[in-house]
């Protein structure tokens, strides 16, 4: 396993990264091999760049269940850790947690 992520990293995959552009809504799917550390790094970079990011979690495993063969799932405990991190940043006034539609509307104004 790489970067503390769940499951093996499929061949020909990249670490979750962005080229930030404040004129666009930057999106990426979070997959089973991504780590909380990657999500935190992306979040910190977006804060620095004043960029809007949308991380798409297609599925969260049930607590205690791991499905390393399903690429589109994410570990429950890792999701909970990242959600707490985001909540802390939100409480500090560093991020705004919004829906996709809200992000789209903000990008258009």
Secondary structure, DSSP 8 states (H G I E B T S, - for coil): --TT-SS---TT---------TTSEEEEEE-TT--HHHHHHHHHHHHHHT-EEEEEE-EE--TT---TT-TTEE-HHHHHHHHHHHHHHHHTTS-----HHHHHHHHH-
